[in-house]
Structure formats: C-alpha cells, structure tokens
Amino acid sequence: MSATPPAIASGQPVVTDQLTLLRQLYAAISDGVTGERLAAFFHPSAEQVEHPSLLRPHGHRRSLAEILEGAELGASMIEDQHFEVHHVVEQDEHVAVELTWTATLAMDAGGIPAGTPLVAHVAAFYVFRDGLVLRQCSYDCYEQLPS
C-alpha cells in the first residue's frame, strides 16, 4: 500500500500526518506486523472498541496490550488482508474512515473453514493524541459467510 492519502469526493488529495499514519497502519496490518513495530502506531493509553457485528455479537473493548495480542492471533488466522479506503473526514484530532476490509481465513475457526473469504464494510472513527492513535471505534458490517 502506498503512503499517498486517499482522494476525497472533490478529487483533491487530503494530506495530513494523521492520514499518513493511518495508511501506514493499514499497510502494517496487511503485512502482518505485530509487537513493538505495531505498537509504534498507538498511544500508550490506546483503546480499541469494536461494536457488535457478525463475528463479535457482543462487541469488544481492548487496551493496547490486548490490541497487540489480537494482532498476533490475527496474523496466524488471517492471510491476504487488505484495506480499501473509500472516504475520509477529518476534524482536528478526529478522523473518520469508510473502508472495505478483505481477508482470507488461514485456518479453520469456529466452524468456518480455512480458505473462506471475509469481507467487512467498516466505519472507523479515530482519535489521535501526540500524533498517535489514542482510540479506534469501529462498526464492522460483515458480508454473509458462504454456507
């Protein structure tokens, strides 16, 4: 993934340090980056909130340590992960991103066989502090899994 920020509806590129950091974060996740290299994108007090979805019916809240643990697990369970950013809205330290996430399940998981494609349409809302992600709140709308 390139570091070129996405274009907004007007066709003009949006360039900010926050957007560059998010694009680099998405590229790092796609590449399976974990541990300290992934932690470098997050504020030490970071939290991630996933609202209820097909794969997390009760939602989930994670600290930075749990984000990093989840990345380790995800790197072993997911392959071919990509983020396609569609729209970005920014105001001060807040950034909203509409994107499509695609991946392939690398191993059987909860009755879902390895090789199953996963697609989620995501609205993610970020708050930054000191140039790093302080909070990520996402609404992940997964497409129906193949039967």
Secondary structure, DSSP 8 states (H G I E B T S, - for coil): --S---B-TTS-B---HHHHHHHHHHHHHHTT--HHHHHTTEEEEEEEEE---SS-TT-EEEEHHHHHHHHHHHHHHEEEEEEEEEEEEEETTEEEEEEEEEEEE-S-BTTB-TT-EEEEEEEEEEEEETTEEEEEEEEEEE-----
